Amino acid sequence: MNTANTLNKVFSAGLLISMLVFGAVRPAWSDESQPLPEIRVATLKFGTLNWELDTMAHQHFDEKSGFRLKTIALASMTATRTALMSRSADVIVADWIWVSQQRNRGIPLQFIPYSSSIGKLMVPKGSAIESLADLKGKRIGIAGGPADKGWLLLRAGALQQGFDLKQSSQQQFAAPPLLNAALERGQIDAVLTFWHYAARLEGKGHRSLLDLKQISAQLGLDNDLPMLGLVFHQQWAQQYPDRVKALQAASMQSKYHLRDQPDAWQRLRPLMGAKTTAVFERLKAGYLAGIPTPLSAKLQQQAQQMFTLLAGIGGSELMGKHQQLDPDTFWSEQQTPTQ
């Protein structure tokens, strides 16, 4: 039995306990005579988080866990982050690299795992590009900006082979839908994008040149490292630790419901915007492949190694002044509130 399967079994056992605690009855800390506390989650209008939150609400996993979910749909990643910073939302999805960057700037955010999916480097069908080296002199579209973890990982993979893609290629930073369209029109030669936009391209017959998990493995990092998480202010977590635990339980219940109940996906299909069965199946498989394993001490050590690696490539202007990952980036039930 491999490590990932062992961790999944352990996590499933932990999830069962969480369901018994949070799902069967309202938690002991909840007062039956009082309304359920609300957790406001800001999400991209067309993001994959919507699939999970819709399932959570439809199956009442939020109420069974002791809170009431409020979804705030916004138009961009910048808008969701602004909502969190202004405290008009309690939770968003972001990667732990961004969380650590904010902590370096004096904004103490924290993270619990949401997905281990990262992204893919896609090329159009019929492309002659077969390797990283073939990208020299080519036009690369990049989702997420110059500090995006995917771009820094791709650069790290190229540097391992002796060249820097930043210097040897042309980069175009833009929103994922625009980059997908540019690839299909032949305006760029490759696109580095988030997994669900890559899935849409794959469903149309375009080719995945590299999964960023492959790059991670080549760099000696663990493929199971959860990159995306539910992110919130540390002060909020210290004030309402039971809400964090309840949200974590409801999130995992929703994930495992989608894993174990294939029919649940048919209800989500309109929300997914999957016009063809091929795209629908790619999106479904990609989401399920990203269900995270528990954030063990080993994975946190791997996160530290990745952060140090990417900080060395991105520099202080992208990663902040610190070269080490702040250990409080990851929320833990055992953490003691700051006095």
N, C-alpha and C positions, 0 to 999 in steps of 0.2 A: 504493500500500500504506500502510495507516495505521500509526501508531506502535505500537499494541497488537499488531498482527500481526507487525511487525518484531521487537518484543521477544520475542514468543512463539517466533519462528523462532530467535532468538539463544539463548533459554533452552532450546529443544529440543535445539540443538546442544550446549549445555553439559550438558544432561541425558544425552545420548548418551555424552559423555566420562565423566560420572559413572558411568554404567552399565558402561562398559568397565572403569573403575577398580575400582568397588565390586561390580559384578554378576558379571563373568565369572570372577573368581578372588578368593580372599580377599586383602584388602589387604596391601601389603608390610609394614605395621606390625604385622600379625597373626602370631602364632606358631601354626603348625599343631598343635603339641603341647599348646597351652593351650586351655582352654574359651573360648568367645566371651564378651566382656564383656556385661553385662546393662544395658539401659537401661529404667528404670521410668517408665512414662507413666501418670499419673492422668487419668482421663476420666470425664465424666458418664455414668451408666448408659445414658441414651437420647440421648446427643449424637451429632452427625454424625462426630466424630472416630473413633467406633467403626467406622464403615463403612471408613474408610481403614486403621485398624490391623488390622481383620479381614482385609482384602485383603492387607496387608503380610505378615501371618503366613501366610495361605493360600498366597501366591505365594513365600514364603520370601525376600522382598526384604530382610528384616532380616538373615538369616544370610548372604545373598549380599553384603550391604554390610559385614559384619564385626561384627555384634552380635546379641544375642538380645533380642527385645522381651518385656517383661513389662507387661501391662496391669493397672491397678488401677482397677476400676469403683467410683465413689462416687456418692452420692445428690444432691449439690448443688455449685454453683460454689464456694461457701464451703469445702466439704470438699476440693475439689481444690487450692484455693489454700493451705489449711492444710497439706495433704500436701507441697506444694512447700516451704513455709516451714519445716516441721519436718524437711525432707530425707528424708522417707519415700517421696518420689517425686522423680525427676530432672527430669521435664518435665511441663508441663501446656499447655493452650491458653488464651490470654488475649489481650487487645488491648494494643497498644503504649502506649496512654495509661495503662493501669493499671501497666505496667512502669515507665514514667517516673515515675509517682506514687511507686512503691516506691523507686526510685532517689533521689528527692527526700527520702525518709524514711531514707536510709542503708542500704537493702537493695538491693545491686547485682544486679538481674536483667537478662537480655538476651532478645532476640527474633529469630526467623527467620520469614519469611512462611509462613502456612498457608492463608489465604483472604482474598480481597478482598471477600467478601460482608459486608454490614453489617446491614441489616434493612429492614422496611417498616412503613408506617402503614396499618393495615387498618380498614375499616368494614364493617358487616354488609350483606348483600345487601338492596337496597331502601332503603338510607340516602339521605337528601337531602344529606348532606355532600359537597361537591365541591371544596373548597379549604381551605387552612390557615385562612383567615379564618372559615370556617364552624365551626371548632372553638371559637370564643369561647363561653364559657358551657357547654361540653360536658364530659362525663366521659371522661377519657382514661386508659386503662390503660397502664402503662409497665413493661416488663421490664428488669431490670438495675439499678434504683435511681436516686437523684437524680444520681449522677455518671456514669451511663451515657452513652457517647459518642453513642448514637442520640438520647437526649432532649436533650442539649446541642446537637446538630446541628439538631434540629427547632426548638429555641428560637432558634437562630441564623437559621434560615430565616424564622421569624416576625418576628424583630427586623428583618430586612432589609425586611420589608413594613410595619414600623411598630408592632408590638405584641409583647408578651411573653406567651407561652402560660402561663408559670408564674403570672402574675397574672390572666390572663383565662380560665383553664379550671380544672377540678377534676382533680387527678391521683390516681391509685391505683397504687401500686407493689406488684408481686406477682410470683410465679413465672409463667413463660410458660403452662404448662398451665392454671393457674387463670384467667389473663386470657383465654385462648381461650374457656374455658367461660363466663366472664362476658359476653363479647361475644355469644356465641350465645344466652345467656339474656336479653339486652337490659339487663344491669345496667351496662354502660358503652357509650358511643357510638362509641368508636374504640380501637384498641390499637396501640401502638408496640412491635413485638416482633422477635425474631431471625428471620432469613430462613426457617429451616426450619419454625418455628411459623406464619409467614405463609403458607408453601407449603401447610400442612395446611388453613388456612382457605380459601385460594384453591381447593384441590381440592374444597371443599364448596360453592363458589359465592359466597363472600364476596369483597369487592372491595378491591384495592390502591389506596389513594388516592395514596400517594407511596412511591417507593423512595428510601431515604436517599441513594443514589448521585445521584439527581436534585437533592437538596438540596445535596450536595457540589459538583455542577457549577454550580448557581446561585450558590454562594459562591465560585466561581472555583478550585475544587480538583479534582485529578485523580481520575477515577472508578476508575483502576486501582490506587490506593493500597491495599496489603494492610493490612487493619485487624486481623485476627486472626493470631496466630503461635504457634509452639512456643516456650515460655518456660522458662528455666532460670537457675540461679545463674551469675553471671559466673565465680566461682571454679571451679565445675565445668567450665565451658567452657574455662577456661585450663588446667585439669589434664588434660582429655580433649578437646582440639580435634578429634581424629580421630573421636570419637564424635559430635560435633556434625555434622561433614561427612557421616558415614555415615548419621545419622538424616535429614538433609536430603535425601540422595540417595534413601534408601528411601521417604521421604514422597513425593517427586516421581515416583518409579517407580510407586508405588501410584496416584497421581492420574492419570497418563497411561495406566495399565492400565485404569482405570475409564472414561477418556475414549475409548479406542480399542477396548475389548472390551465392547460393549453387553450381551452375555450374562452378564458378571460381576455385573451388577446383580440378576439373578434370584436368585442365591445370597444376596444381601444383603437381599432384600425382607422376610423375617421380622424381621431385626434393625432394619429401618427403621420397623416398625410401620405400614406403609402398607396400610390396609384396602381402599382402592379404587385402581383403576388411575389415576384422575385425581390422587390424592394422590401415588402412587408416581412418576408422571411429573414432577410439580411438584418433588418432592424431588430427583429425579435431575438435572433441568435446573438447579435452584438450586445444587447442589453443583458441577457442572461449570462453571457460570458464574463460580464463585468461585476457580477455579484461578489462583493469583497469577502475575503477571509478575515478572521479577527486580527486586530492590529497588535501583534505580539511584540515582545521586546526585540526580537530578531528583525522584524519588519521596520521597526522604528530606527534600528541601527542602519538598515539599508537606506532609509529615508535620509539619515544623516550623511551617508556616503554620497547619495545622489545630489543632495543640496551642495555639499562641498565641491563636487565635480562641476555642477552647473554654475556655481558661484565663480569658479575659476575661469569659466568660459565667458559668462555674461558680464562679470566685473561689478564693481560697486554701484555703477549707475543703473544697473538692471536689478541686482539682487540685494542691494543695501550694503551697509558698511561691514556687517558681520559675515564671516566665512563659515560660521557654524549654525546649524539649525537649532532654534530655540526649543528646548525639550517640552515646554508648556504649549507648543503648537498643537499637540494632540491632547484632547480632553480625556481625563480619566476620572472614574467614579471615586477613586481614592484621593484625588487632589484635595488639599485643605484650602478653604477660602482664605484669601489674603486679608490680614487684619488691618 
